[in-house]
Amino acid sequence: QVQVVESGGGSVQAGGSLRLSCAVSQTAYLRNCVGWFRQVPGKEREGVAASDSDGRTSYADSVKGRFTISRDNLKNILYLQMNNMKAEDSAMYYCAARGPVYCVRSSGPRLVPSEYNYWGQGTQVTVSS
């Protein structure tokens, strides 16, 4: 059973930065479609950033130019670097993996939560203005 564990959340002032980490216990899961999602109470979970098997990335419009998804395949860790953060970035952030299957789409990975099968427990991010 693959394990997905996020860390790195916390509180930051607007304009600041945080880096989230996600440890994925099996490399085969990390090397295919993986993504970051976030959710605030009362709203649906939304996609933030994703990366596919070939390293193509997708970002939500609200975070383009500020957030960067990356992975370290040797350490089995997925990262989300968040810069120039805004109050509206406050949410519970989740890491997810689709599965150990080659996953490539010409237009980049989709930010659709239902397409991801393995989830972490989440890490809270709070941005104060």
C-alpha positions in Angstrom: 0.0 0.0 0.0 1.5 3.3 -1.1 1.8 6.0 1.6 1.6 9.7 0.8 2.6 12.1 3.6 2.6 15.9 3.3 4.6 18.3 5.4 5.8 22.0 5.4 2.5 23.8 6.0 2.3 26.7 8.4 1.5 30.4 8.8 3.1 33.1 6.6 2.4 36.7 5.9 1.2 37.8 2.5 4.1 38.1 0.1 6.0 35.4 1.8 7.0 31.9 0.8 6.5 28.3 1.9 7.6 25.0 0.5 5.5 22.0 0.9 6.9 18.5 0.7 5.2 15.2 0.0 6.9 11.9 0.7 5.6 9.1 -1.5 6.6 5.6 -0.4 6.9 4.0 -3.8 8.9 5.6 -6.6 6.6 4.2 -9.3 3.8 6.4 -8.0 5.9 9.5 -7.7 7.2 9.2 -11.3 3.8 9.2 -12.9 0.9 11.7 -12.5 1.2 13.5 -9.2 -0.4 16.7 -8.0 -1.2 19.2 -5.3 -4.7 20.2 -4.4 -6.3 22.5 -1.8 -9.6 22.8 0.0 -11.2 25.4 2.2 -14.2 24.5 4.4 -17.4 24.7 2.5 -15.8 24.5 -0.9 -14.8 21.8 -3.3 -11.3 20.6 -3.5 -9.4 22.3 -6.3 -6.3 21.5 -8.3 -3.3 23.6 -7.8 -0.4 22.0 -9.7 0.3 18.7 -11.3 3.1 16.9 -13.1 2.9 13.9 -15.5 5.3 11.0 -16.3 7.2 13.1 -18.8 7.6 16.1 -16.4 5.0 18.3 -18.1 3.2 20.5 -15.6 -0.1 22.2 -15.2 -1.1 25.0 -12.9 -4.3 26.6 -11.8 -4.6 30.2 -13.2 -4.6 31.6 -9.7 -1.1 30.3 -8.9 0.7 30.6 -12.3 3.9 32.4 -11.9 3.9 32.0 -8.1 3.9 28.3 -7.4 6.2 25.6 -8.8 5.8 21.9 -8.6 8.9 19.7 -8.7 10.0 16.2 -7.6 13.1 14.5 -6.4 12.9 10.9 -7.7 15.9 9.8 -5.7 14.3 10.9 -2.4 10.8 10.1 -3.5 9.6 13.6 -2.6 7.2 15.9 -4.4 7.5 19.6 -3.7 5.3 22.7 -4.1 7.2 25.9 -3.8 4.8 28.8 -3.1 6.1 32.4 -3.5 4.4 35.7 -3.3 1.6 34.2 -1.3 -1.8 35.7 -0.9 -4.5 35.4 1.7 -6.7 33.4 -0.8 -4.0 30.7 -0.8 -5.0 29.8 2.7 -6.3 26.2 2.6 -5.6 22.6 3.5 -3.2 21.4 0.9 -3.2 17.8 -0.3 -0.7 15.8 -2.3 -2.0 13.0 -4.5 -0.8 10.4 -6.9 -2.7 8.8 -9.7 -1.0 5.4 -9.7 2.0 3.5 -11.0 0.9 3.8 -14.6 2.5 5.9 -17.4 0.5 9.0 -17.5 1.0 11.6 -20.3 -1.5 14.0 -22.0 -0.4 16.2 -24.8 -1.9 19.3 -23.1 -0.4 18.4 -19.7 -1.9 16.7 -16.7 -5.4 17.6 -15.6 -6.1 19.2 -12.2 -9.1 17.0 -11.6 -9.2 15.5 -8.1 -11.3 12.4 -9.2 -8.4 11.3 -11.4 -6.1 10.8 -8.5 -6.4 7.7 -6.3 -3.9 8.0 -3.5 -4.0 10.9 -1.1 -2.2 12.3 1.9 -3.8 13.6 5.0 -3.2 17.2 4.2 -1.1 20.1 5.6 -2.6 23.5 6.6 -1.4 26.7 5.1 -2.5 30.0 6.5 -1.6 33.4 4.9 -2.3 36.5 6.8 -2.7 39.8 5.1 
